[in-house]
Amino acid sequence: MPLRKWFESANYAINGILHAAKTQKHMRYHMYASMLVLILSLVIGVRGTDFLFIIALSIIVISTEMLNTAIEDIVNILFPDYDKRAKAIKDIAAGAVLITSIGAAVIGYIILFKPLRDLFYSGLEVAKQTEDTIAVISLIAVLIMVVITKSLVGKGTPLKGGMPSGHAAVAFSVWVAIVFLSENFVISLLVLLMAVLIAQSRVYVGIHKPWEVILGALLGSTITFALFRLFS
């Protein structure tokens, strides 16, 4: 698949996620809950297979809710008036979400019970993560915030144009990560120069305005810096 086609397909998929989050309150609840559980897992030191299970459960619950949303939209088109068959289809789809959510809650309880119990008796102490893990988490967090911000502003597509500049956000996120990972002034300076050139190129070709690039740079560097200071 050509790179341009891949970007177009990715834009459509991300727009689908944003549409579900905007129109379905339960979708937003699941996303908020997943983010809170993931952050809590990092803070209390859940690692390895247990953390992978937490990530997988979050993905499964959110994906199931999106499928439920798609089924509801299809049923509403096929049955504009009340129909018992339409109600049964919606109830079954909602039941699938309920079963998935309950199962995820039970497994999450089993995984998080001991760390939370230890936290209760010993007090809060933020668990430390390896710096390469923090770098990956920071990059994912920056990308998510760029997509959400663009959806709220309503300009551009998730991967092109709009506010803020995703290229600038990612470039400056990488720069801050390199500063912490390398602790080398020359390397950090060279990566900063690269980030500035990437940001300037977005303005030069007319895709972004200067303030969109500046906000993207601030977003990427601030999130990455905060996560490194919190977990390293």
N, C-alpha and C positions, 0 to 999 in steps of 0.2 A: 504494500500500500504506500503511495507517495506520501511524503511528510506533510504536505498541505492538506491532503485528504484526512490524514490521521488527526491533525489539529482541528479540522472541522468536526470530525466525529467526536473528539474529546470535548469540544465546546458544546455540542448537542447533549452529550451525556451529563456534563456538569450543569447545564441549564435545566435538565430534568431533575437533578438533585435539588437545585435551588427552588424550582417550581413546587416540588413536594414539600420542602421546608417552609415556603411562604404560605401555602394554601392549607396545609394540614397541621393542626396544633399538636396532634399526637406524634407526628414526625419530629417536630421541634423538641417535644419532651424527651423522646428517645435519644436525640442528638445531644441535648444538654446532659442527660443522665450518663451517656457513654463518655462524654468529655470529663465529667466530674469523677467517674469511676477510674478512668485512665490516669488522670492527674493524681487522685488519691493513691492509686497503686504505685506510682512513681515516688510519691512523697513517703509512703510507709515502707518502701523497699521491696516490692514484689518484683521478682526477676525470673529469668529463664522460662521454663515451660508454663508456669502459672501465668506469667505476663502475656505470653502468646495466647493462652486460653482466653484471657480477658479481652484482648484485641479481637480474637475470632468471634467471641460472643457478641461484642459490640457491632461488628460488621454484619453478623447474621440477623440480629434484631432490626437494625436499620434497613437492611435489604428486604427483609420480610415486610416491614411497614411500607416500603416503597412499592412492592408488588401488590400489597393490599390497596394502596392508593390507585395504582394503575387499573386494577380489577374494578374498583368502585367507579372510576371514570368511564370504563367501557360499558359497565352495566347501566349507568345513567344515560349513555347514548342509545343503547339498545332498547331500554325500557324507560321512556320519558315519563310514563304514568306508573302509578303504583302497581306492582305485580308480585305475587307471592314467590315466584321463581327468582326474581331479582333480589328480594329480601333474603332468601335462602343462600344465594350466592354470596351476598355481602356478609351474612352471618358466618358462613364457613370461612371466608377469607379473614374476617376479624378474629375468629377462633384460632386460626393458625398463628396470628400475631400474638394472641394471648398465651398460647402454649409455649411459643418461643420465648416470650418475655419471662414467664414463670420459670422455665427451665434455665434461662440465663441468670435469673435472680438466685435460684438455688445453687447453681454451680459457683456463682460469684460469692455467695455467702460462705461456701465451703472453703474457697481459696483465701478470702479476706478475713475470715474469723480469727485465726491465730495472730496475724500481724496487727489487727485492730485491738485484740485483747492485750497484746504486749504494749501497744501504744497507750492503752488505758492505764496500765500499771506503771509504765516507765516515763510517760510524758511524751510530748511531741518532739521529735528530732528528725529533721528532713534527711532522708536517705540520700547518699551520694551515688552518682552514676558515673560511668566512664565517659571521658570527654568525647569519644567518637559517637557514643550513643546520644549524648546531648546534642551534638552537631546534627545528627539525622533527625531527632525530634524537633529541633529548632527549624530546620528546613521545611518539615511537614507542617508545623504550626504556622510558619510564614505563608506558605502556599494556601492553607485553609483560610487565613485571615484576608489574604488578597482576594480570593474568590468571594467570600462573604461580603467584604467591603464593596466590591464591584456590583454585587447583586443589590445591595442597599442603595447605592448611588444611582444605579440604573443606566450607566453609560459604558459603552464598549462591551466586549465579550469576555468570558472568564480568562482567555489566554491571549487576548490582543486588545490594546487600547483601553481607555477608561481610567478611572482613578481607584487605587494608585497604580503605578507602574510595577507590574509583577517582575519584570527583568531587573529593575533597580532593587526591588525588595530582596530577591534571591541573591543578587550580586553582593549586596552589602551584608546579607546574612552570612554568606560564605566568607566574606572578609573578616567579620567579627569572630567566626569560628576558627579561622586560620590564626588570628591573633592569639587565641587561647591555646590552640593545639600546638603551634610552632614555637611560641614565645621567642620569636626571632624578628628583630626590627626590620631588617632588609626584606625578608619574605613578606612580612605584613604590609610594608610600604608598597611593594610591587603589586600585591593583590588589591590594595586600596586603589592604586592607579588603574588597574584593570576594571574594578567596579565603577570608578568614575567615568572611564571611557565607554563602558556599556550603557551607563545611565545617559551620558551625553549623546550617544548614538541614537537613542530612542527619541530625543528631541530633534536631532539633526534630520532624521528621515520623516519627521512630522507625525509620528504615531502618538506621542505624548507631549503635553505642555510641561514647561519647567517645574511648575509646582506639583504636578502629578508625579514626576520623577523624584522630587525632593521628599514628598510624603512617602513614596515607596521605599526610598533609602532609609528614612527614619523608622518606618514600620519594621523592615527587615533587621536593621541593626539593633533596635530597641528590644524586640522579642528575643533575639538570639543572645544579647548581652544579659537580659534578665534571667533566662533559663540557665546560662552558664554560671551566673552568680548564685542561683538558687541551688543547683544540683551538683556543681563541681567542688 
